[in-house]
Amino acid sequence: MKQNICIIFILFLVASIGCNKTASDGLQDKAVDVTEATAADIQSKIEKSKHLWRSNPPASAPARSISIGDYASFDLDNGLKVIVVENHKLPRVSYQLSLINNPIQEKDQAGFVSIAGQLLKTGTTSKSKAEIDAAIDFIGANINTFGRGAFGSGLKKHQDQLLSLMTEILYQPSFEQAEFDKIKTQTLSGLSTTKTDPNAMAENVASVLTYGKDHPYGEVENEATVTNITLDQCKKYYDTYFKPNNAYLVVVGDITPEEAKTTVQKYFGAWKSQDVPTHNYKVPASPEGAKVSFVNKDAAVQSVIRITYPVDLTTGDDGIMAAMVMNNILGGGIFSGRLMQNLREDKAFTYGARSNLSPDRLVGNFNAFASVRNEVTDSSVNEFLFELNRLRDEPISAEDLSLVKNSMSGSFARSLESPQTIARFALNTFRYNLPKDYYNTYLERLESVTIEDVQAAAQKFIRPDNAYIVVAGSKDDVAEKLVRFDSDGVIDYYDAFGNKVEVSDNPIPEGITAETVIADYINAIGGKEMLMKVKTMQQMASMDLMGQQASIDMKQKDNKMFALKIAMSGMTVQEQVFDGTKLKMGGMQGTQVLTEGKEFDAMKYEAQIFPQMSYSSEGYKLDLKGIESIDGKSVYKVVVTNPSGDSETQYYDQQSSLLVRAIETQEAQGQTMSVTSDYSDYQEVSGIKVPYTVTVSGAMPMPMVMKASEVKINADIPAAAFSVE
């Protein structure tokens, strides 16, 4: 398949998603007839009222005592701990089952807990997945299973059917090999996007560094660990940990405690208990000094920054309220947070910069993060550190404290509208052994936080001098500028899954240039003489897109004409035709004809059957950046800039000389994105090697795999195929 067909398809998808906009309602503001004198008088009164309000702000009212809905609790004889939260506003009820045990280490099979949880709902000893799904849909219910529990909800009148299905799933999972294989394949497919998603890369590296690989929070799924997972391991996990004495059951909805006790006993009373292993882990330590860690994403136009380290903080700890207030002032949920005001409002480095201070029963963590432009990455890190140091070293203002308290009070009050919030509070009260009025006194404890309390919390939990500064982005553009932030002056490099890698300047063999790399590629796919004889090429391909098959038909002629048709369910959804002088672009949103502009200029290059043949022409610039590794293979990295100034980074296998990857920056719907195309399965057609599989990632949640079904070279293509009329 031609190298850039995938880019066209990406842009088609993004455009299709983006064009679904809601039309404006067309309402017009009504004119108001006000004389100049009246307007001036009104303005004067407004200014006076503003002055009075600012000089005499109303005094804060004392914190209200609140009454959060109560809950009931009881234990079954088999050890199942049950919490019941009544809510009779709607005739619905939900059942949330959560395992009690600490997370386990999955080691070289990281990912099996998640897969085991997904498997539970794929069939029982008496029902197939399709039958389960149909039964759930019939009563309008919802049932989901996870690695650490299950959830079911539905109308109260269908409660018996709901619980019958839920407990059958829970007690009699079939663990079918075919379903296991399907989930495993989907998991591996999803992991492939991690290699091109800077946010996922940064998150993985931050987890490994913050917790360590010997802690369950520091384990990262990758292709190797998921490949190692077996069906037997999933069964063993289920058999070991899904026991009533290792679970909480939270019941919420239109039900009384007495009714819940009878119902829970009926459906969960026969569940057999069993001893469950316990797991304890060392508390991870912060780094000695600030440590810069970098994960490379070639051609990235933005850098993802995460400043992180572990903290000793658990729900219910003394001082946790001051710590939460402190984090909100820095960069919590409010727009006026210092990080947001600095990096977005003042510097315009990013759309958003925030921070989290997360308590946890094993180990908490601090995390400050943003996505910023390449050219301001080092400046952004500097501003992050400035704000962290300022919060730690300088007392906050009374105005900042009051603003955050008001925001947190409002958020807390709004959260009480959800019965699930009450259920979470109840579960936390049990899990962390909190006083029963812990959440009833939330507003009082919030109001009692002082400026001194916040500074004490900042001095305890804000540690910029002992933090991991994780950046995912373009190494060539960003990395060296970050050396100054590392205490030792050395940057550590990691791959997308948190494995440390050695980045060395592999010497380029003598005589190798960007031009020779391209020449070797041309020879590898057939040679210059053969390629020059190619006058037409037609490629037919298909791919699965959200359960539907999309077909692609692309035609090229004489290196100046191009036609592309994309169809789904027999209907053409995107069409492009270029006759060398005019470009027609059509789709579900209409058709337009262009004779100039960016899309028109780009099509001149798309029309070239073998674009590398033109790289020696005037206006092209080639830059051999070095030797890198892709999937264990050494590749030459070449940056190609065309006469229009657009650049693409290409990777050529050092052994086969074939193109294996291309990364191009594209704009769609006002956003700049980096799109990666991987080429494989080269097959010979009329003496010329063509990649039959192209995998595209970076612009969609899941990678798109396009497979060619047929490639024709020098077949007769009628002139009408390129008609713009």
Sequence and secondary structure as in RCSB ss.txt:
>XXXX:A:sequence
MKQNICIIFILFLVASIGCNKTASDGLQDKAVDVTEATAADIQSKIEKSKHLWRSNPPASAPARSISIGDYASFD
LDNGLKVIVVENHKLPRVSYQLSLINNPIQEKDQAGFVSIAGQLLKTGTTSKSKAEIDAAIDFIGANINTFGRGA
FGSGLKKHQDQLLSLMTEILYQPSFEQAEFDKIKTQTLSGLSTTKTDPNAMAENVASVLTYGKDHPYGEVENEAT
VTNITLDQCKKYYDTYFKPNNAYLVVVGDITPEEAKTTVQKYFGAWKSQDVPTHNYKVPASPEGAKVSFVNKDAA
VQSVIRITYPVDLTTGDDGIMAAMVMNNILGGGIFSGRLMQNLREDKAFTYGARSNLSPDRLVGNFNAFASVRNE
VTDSSVNEFLFELNRLRDEPISAEDLSLVKNSMSGSFARSLESPQTIARFALNTFRYNLPKDYYNTYLERLESVT
IEDVQAAAQKFIRPDNAYIVVAGSKDDVAEKLVRFDSDGVIDYYDAFGNKVEVSDNPIPEGITAETVIADYINAI
GGKEMLMKVKTMQQMASMDLMGQQASIDMKQKDNKMFALKIAMSGMTVQEQVFDGTKLKMGGMQGTQVLTEGKEF
DAMKYEAQIFPQMSYSSEGYKLDLKGIESIDGKSVYKVVVTNPSGDSETQYYDQQSSLLVRAIETQEAQGQTMSV
TSDYSDYQEVSGIKVPYTVTVSGAMPMPMVMKASEVKINADIPAAAFSVE
>XXXX:A:secstr
  TTHHHHHHHHHHHHHHT                HHHHHHHHHHHHHHHHHHHHS               EEEE
 TTS EEEEEE  SSSEEEEEEEE S     GGGTTHHHHHHHHGGGBBSS BHHHHHHHHHHTT EEEEETTEE
EEEEEGGGHHHHHHHHHHHHH B   HHHHHHHHHHHHHHHHGGGG HHHHHHHHHHHHHH TTSGGG    HHH
HHH  HHHHHHHHHHH  GGGEEEEEEES  HHHHHHHHHHHHTT                 SS EEEEEE TT 
SEEEEEEEEEE   TT TTHHHHHHHHHHHHSSSTT HHIIIIIIIT   S EEEEEE  SS EEEEEEEEEEGG
GHHHHHHHHHHHHHHHHHS   HHHHHHHHHHHHHHHHHHTTSHHHHHHHHHHHHHTT  TTTTTTHHHHHHT  
HHHHHHHHHHH  GGG EEEEEE HHHHGGGGGGGSTTS  EEE TTS EE        TT  HHHHHHHHHHHH
T HHHHHT  EEEEEEEEEETTEEEEEEEEEETTTEEEEEEEETTEEEEEEEE SS EEEEETTEEEEESSSHHH
HHHHHHT SSGGGGTTSTT EEEEEEEEEETTEEEEEEEEE TTS EEEEEEETTT  EEEEEEEEEETTEEEEE
EEEEEEEEEETTEEEEEEEEEESSSSS EEEEEEEEEES    GGGG   
